[in-house]
């Protein structure tokens, strides 16, 4: 049978595009595939004109059939009479009258090329359409603005024979598949009953009522394997997770029972604390026919749907090497696919779902289409759907990206298998997201200790009166003589015996773990003796100059903005003289990134306007003023093994940060940076920070080199956009209050830094990749320092032998004259030294900068303070209010250091008083406060 292939639009006649074309085709972008179905022939168009009433009827069936479909196993969806499905409304009254359906109904596969006339009676047309559109699968696709997608679905669904990837008719499920469906359903029910019997007080979030989820995933995995997919990245919540793990994903039931009994899922000697039962993971390699398929179920927190963008980011990063090494024929999604499972209430209620869908088709975020499976229980916790959403279907949120939706009745697993087959084929053909809404129910409500009839008595009266999904399917298998009663009993008894055997092994079970394998080979555990906390990060001058020049190389005929000529000139001048390197030169778009790329590391920075930079400072991406074409000079000029991807993102924080974090899990050779436009933008992504970035190592043994670049600094901008809330980041760190016995940096969950020079940031970026382990890095980034001359660096500060310094002492000419030492972090340092010079107090007061706040640099600070032996006063000065900023984190730690240097007076706080906001919005008040902060440094001198 001829296989229908997608056609590239470029080979066809041009079309009018109603939206502006995306002009950024820099590295990481792949032009989306465009498809076209054969248009109507002249004869078909004429027939559609002649039989316009029939055409309206058929299109109404396609559009409104789902409203009458039998998709709800409990029949709880409120449905009105769908008048649009009555042929009489279109003047079609004679059931025996024959109509030419050519070009109106697609009765033959498009690949057959058969376009001849075909005559059907109205009765035959109605039966055919109702079988397809008003059955146990409801298809929503007519909302798509793409004629190609609508035609694709119509052809696929209405053809008399529906080819699947293995040439089996879609409408048939063979005996072998039926037996496999039965085994999955039966084992799931046995598993839930077993846990209920052995652990009656366990909240297991069982799959009773939703057992069809397992055949759905088996069908998808099987189709994916046949379609050339080699790896599936799977994100899912807790519902049915244990059933899936111990069955399709081959997780050891013994390990699970060990966890249920209070044991650890990972070796306790690693010093981690683990996670709850319903967050367990597995990454098996499954065998489907002659193909292997790896399925990676990702860890997820209890915050529902937060895993979605993480799965998307990991999927995208897994294909990153393909974009680097394959030709333009390499399509995103050829080998890797993202699959997301959802609950109905969270799918409509959690905003990250919308944010993730919004990323799905963006050039630097798409991974070639996600298959979404919503396990639709028609209830959220104990809230009925009528109180949980404002739409008819939970899947309606997917219409924001015009995703097609297949609603399917979970009581009929063979229809579920067919729906998943259609979903995969759509994804393969269009490389876009599709939603399967699996309508099921929860037999035991939210968890097994609930009393669901308290709030949903009528629903649970229906549920308690009905046979289970496995039992209903067994009756079907008996009626079809696929299985006999003995075989059915044997499937259940064999699995129960298996579970009993696995439970008996718990007493001797010892957990093991596989980590730092495959692409993470060569990395070490951060708490081990092999961890190199301070690798060499300096770079020779020739390489720095080469990279710096490449970063502003503009090809002939490429017209940059007139104001960027000065930017190019200044960078070249600073490279020539070796002085005056501004933040952007030492930072992302030049020396740090470029030198890492030459060493084989990939760099990806995302956020809004990251190519240009929020403050118009980076210009790592140049835009042709005549054509809007884009170049990334570092990629074009260096020809390095590593690549720089500048992913200008949508106006999202939660999903984008989750996406970048997921990418960071894939490989240690990728440096992922999320840059907030202003530091406080991270508030919208707090869930990712709290549940992933700060805790993944402790919960799941997952390392990440993610960098959060959060522009910070009070500058009169008002309550918002002034603070990156450093205090929150420091509170989330597990930084110890006392020095480590050996004086080395503590193995904290994440590093929090507040660098004040471009050289410091340069070394931080390189340290992030040169270590033999990975840690998240939170950077309170600069705003006012980006172009401040005193905050510039020299090439000498980046060369071999130099490194990041957690503490910067004040280079005072006569240190023995110092009476007061003021500890400070951030840009305020430059205001203070300017005022000190104005007052002529250069020898009286020393300003010591704490550049790394977590882990706290006890040893380095002690060394710095010993330089000022005559000092009698020690202040900590910050511009943030007292209840904010770093003060509450550093105060007791500084006092520990002061005791070590023989000062028992403790640290004295100077700065703003406590406040409910980071900074005042009244300009005059801000100026008065800021002056008072600076003046307080010199009072009494």
C-alpha angles and dihedrals in degrees: 000000000000113000117225111235129198115253125220113239091220089070092055136062116296121262136205111259117211096198132058113266116244106250101193106096095157123137113313093033119113118184105247114250113252123205139195132193119211107278123232116286120235089257091052092049090051091049091049088053094048094046098038094142090054090047090053090050094050093047090048089054090051092046103040105022092098090065090066099035120121096240105130114082090201094040091228098135109107106236129182125204106284101223092180090072094062111098090207090072087068096046093261105136108140108085092191097050113112123227133192102243097186107132092007103068120023105227098165132047110265089235090064092070090216106145098158124131117272126190123214132172118243089247091055091047092051094048092048094049095043091050089057104034105027100043133092092298116062116198122208110186107116091089089071113110088212114096088196093059093046091050091046092056094043092051092046097047101038101044115108090233119035113200119215127195091273093043092250114136110259091224093064131073110192127225094260092054091047091054090049092049089052093049092051093049095045095046091050092054092045090050094052092045090048093053091046091053098044099035107025094167095051122116098218101157090225128204098235106144093016100063090126087077088081097055087044092057093041089054091048094048091048093049091046093052092051089047094059099261111147102179134032121195107205128196121183143154127239101277108109092349095129091049091052094045097052094043121031095015095048097227113169112260087206090059089049094049088048089055092047089054090056100269127136122260091212132041108282093216089074088072096232126134105219131209141263126291096256092059098059117133142204137186107195128169105232128202118227112179103305097338132088121222124188115209117194114195105199126221113253136186126235089260098102120237094008089115093062100085091037089059090046092051094048090048092051093047091049088061093044094096089052090057089052098047109025128080124252088274088072106106126202108252097027093121107008130054134186117220122187128191120201143179117237097239095047092045090062098031106047117078094208087072090063092044092051093048088050090059095047098092100029112120097237095040108038117106098189101279135317125232108220119201114191112198093210111201094168088234137076114212093314097327116113119230091253089068096036103060143016096220134076093243130033087225094063090096086071090066088077085081094031091247113173116240130211114197112197135181109244092207088073109057095181090061088048089055090050092049092052090049090055091046093053094047091052091050092048093048101043101020090223136120122278130183128219110196105203107196110209137132140237114247092192100035119230093336137354094261095058128103099218096179089071091075104015106035098155094047092051093044086061093044095049091050097054134080118247124264092251091050093050090050092048089056088052092050091050092050091050091045091234090126134015127217094261093054091049092051092046093054091054098041093047092054093045090052089050091053092047089053093049091049091053090059096060095093092063098034120123118185119236129187137207115212141145092034133135108002091008092056109129095035120109135210108273093229095052127103089246093063111117106210098176111036123173109276104169119113129207117257096243091058092046091052092046092051094043093053092046091053092066100033109134118193121232112275094021108121115208125192112285093239092057093066088078090049090055093045094050093050093051090048093052090051091050095050096033089227139096098036106175125213096266093050095053092034133056111329097048137011106015097040096039095049091050090050090054087054091055100262122135119221126204123180121181139179136092113322094349093149091062096024125240091263094041090251109113107055092176085146119053123202122210106236092213103045106014088234114151135223132183102208095201091059095042098044106033096048085202126170089240120068135211117224116193105197109190099198140205118265092277131119107173097050098035094051090045089050093052091045090053089051090053090059093059102066138356089220092073120083105205119192128185112197118197114210086230127005096251091060087086087076088082090056098044092120091061091047094048099042103030117016098044099038114025094098092050096043104034110011088247117150123203134184094198117149122207110201106197116179106224139178140103109252106151095278094127135240096327128051092026102089137042086199094244088180091066093051092049092048088054092053121092091219109157120239094227132051120267114257093248095043092242121133113279119252094250126176093245140359121242116197138176105193121190102192135052090236091058091052091046091057092044091056092048093043088056090063102029095060117094090233135042131242132172112254123209112198122193090210130204131262106163093032096061093091101014109128096213088054094059125110138212131238088244089066090060099046129102113298094036125102144161113297116209090202128034115201121210111257095222116171095228109027092178090069094060113119099170132036117200119196114209142163131208137001095336087081091074093051089050098051090047091053091044090056091047090053093044093236098128094130099040104060132037124201114211116192120216101205099172114049098176122065086031110233099231096160096045093046092050090052091050095048093050087067091070100057095159095055116118101176129058121189132181108211126190135161093218119089115274094254090052136048122045100308100098090050099045103036100083092037092052089050089055089056093045090055088052092055093047101259114129100176096088129222120306118217120228124179142064122345122247114297140181090224133044095240139356120262094215108092096210092050091049092052092050092049094046092051090050091052092053094042091053089067092065103035112134096013 
